[in-house]
Amino acid sequence: MTAAYLWINAIAYAVLAAWCTLMPLQTAKAVGFLELSASGRAEYAAIYGGLQAGLAFLFGWTALAGQHRFGLMLALALYAPIIVFRGIAIARHGPVGTTTLALATIEVVLLVTAVLLWRRLSPMA
């Protein structure tokens, strides 16, 4: 079950990396950026495309290599602060678009799943 969770993360990040790299203007607009200059497109591709490709690799490697504890720790380390920061940002800046809300919902589901899987691998003594 944990390996499947890690593969879901790997595939999701690979898809997001491709989407952000191949369609930066569309994806940027979908999450609320109004315009990207040439520098903005390069930065967007590097950070959103490149970083997400790296995360896809890490999640895929943890699943393939049986490094499930590391993969779950990676998920916890990523999703917990993202959710906290996104929550604060939404509270400060008001209503957000559908894509942002969808991503936030997916991140919450992935965090809760990681917590449940972590508890299953690390029972309390």
C-alpha positions as CSV (number, residue, x, y, z in Angstrom):
1,M,0.0,0.0,0.0
2,T,2.8,2.4,0.8
3,A,4.6,1.7,-2.5
4,A,1.4,2.5,-4.3
5,Y,1.1,5.8,-2.5
6,L,4.7,6.7,-3.4
7,W,4.0,5.8,-7.0
8,I,0.9,8.0,-7.0
9,N,3.1,10.9,-5.8
10,A,5.8,10.1,-8.4
11,I,3.3,10.0,-11.3
12,A,1.5,13.1,-10.1
13,Y,4.8,15.1,-9.9
14,A,5.9,13.8,-13.3
15,V,2.6,15.0,-14.8
16,L,2.8,18.3,-13.1
17,A,6.5,18.7,-14.2
18,A,5.5,18.1,-17.8
19,W,2.5,20.3,-17.6
20,C,4.4,23.2,-16.1
21,T,7.4,22.8,-18.5
22,L,5.4,22.3,-21.7
23,M,2.6,24.7,-21.0
24,P,4.0,27.3,-18.6
25,L,1.7,30.1,-19.6
26,Q,-1.5,28.0,-19.2
27,T,-0.4,26.5,-15.9
28,A,0.7,29.8,-14.5
29,K,-2.6,31.3,-15.4
30,A,-4.5,28.4,-13.9
31,V,-2.9,29.0,-10.5
32,G,-3.3,32.7,-10.6
33,F,-0.2,34.2,-12.2
34,L,-1.4,36.9,-14.5
35,E,1.6,37.1,-16.8
36,L,5.1,35.7,-17.3
37,S,7.9,37.5,-19.0
38,A,10.7,35.5,-20.6
39,S,12.6,35.5,-17.3
40,G,9.4,34.4,-15.5
41,R,8.8,31.5,-18.0
42,A,12.4,30.3,-17.5
43,E,12.1,30.5,-13.7
44,Y,8.7,28.9,-13.8
45,A,10.0,26.0,-15.9
46,A,13.0,25.6,-13.6
47,I,11.2,25.7,-10.3
48,Y,7.8,24.3,-11.1
49,G,9.0,21.9,-13.8
50,G,12.4,21.0,-12.6
51,L,11.6,20.8,-8.9
52,Q,8.6,18.7,-9.6
53,A,10.6,16.4,-11.8
54,G,13.0,16.0,-9.0
55,L,10.2,15.1,-6.6
56,A,8.8,12.6,-9.1
57,F,12.3,11.0,-9.2
58,L,12.5,10.8,-5.4
59,F,9.1,9.4,-4.9
60,G,9.6,6.9,-7.7
61,W,13.0,5.9,-6.3
62,T,11.7,5.4,-2.8
63,A,8.9,3.2,-4.1
64,L,11.2,1.2,-6.4
65,A,14.0,0.8,-3.9
66,G,11.7,-0.1,-1.0
67,Q,12.7,3.0,0.9
68,H,9.1,3.5,2.1
69,R,9.9,5.2,5.4
70,F,12.1,7.8,3.6
71,G,9.3,8.3,1.0
72,L,6.7,8.9,3.7
73,M,9.0,11.3,5.5
74,L,9.6,13.1,2.3
75,A,5.8,13.4,1.8
76,L,5.3,14.6,5.4
77,A,8.2,17.2,5.1
78,L,6.7,18.5,1.9
79,Y,2.9,18.5,2.4
80,A,2.7,19.7,6.0
81,P,4.5,23.1,5.4
82,I,2.8,23.5,2.0
83,I,-0.6,23.1,3.6
84,V,0.3,25.5,6.5
85,F,1.7,28.1,4.2
86,R,-1.2,27.8,1.7
87,G,-3.7,28.1,4.5
88,I,-2.1,31.3,5.8
89,A,-1.8,32.7,2.3
90,I,-5.5,32.0,1.5
91,A,-6.5,33.5,4.8
92,R,-4.4,36.6,4.1
93,H,-5.2,37.1,0.5
94,G,-8.8,36.0,0.2
95,P,-10.6,33.7,-2.2
96,V,-8.6,31.7,-4.6
97,G,-9.3,30.0,-7.9
98,T,-10.6,26.5,-8.5
99,T,-7.2,25.1,-9.5
100,T,-5.6,26.3,-6.3
101,L,-8.4,24.8,-4.2
102,A,-8.2,21.5,-6.1
103,L,-4.4,21.4,-5.5
104,A,-4.9,22.2,-1.8
105,T,-7.5,19.5,-1.4
106,I,-5.2,16.9,-3.1
107,E,-2.3,18.0,-0.8
108,V,-4.5,17.5,2.3
109,V,-5.5,14.1,1.1
110,L,-1.9,13.2,0.4
111,L,-0.8,14.5,3.8
112,V,-3.5,12.6,5.7
113,T,-2.7,9.4,3.8
114,A,1.1,9.8,4.5
115,V,0.3,10.3,8.2
116,L,-1.9,7.1,8.3
117,L,0.7,5.1,6.4
118,W,3.5,6.4,8.7
119,R,1.5,5.3,11.7
120,R,1.0,1.9,10.2
121,L,4.8,1.5,9.6
122,S,5.7,3.0,13.0
123,P,3.3,1.7,15.6
124,M,3.4,3.5,18.9
125,A,5.3,1.5,21.6
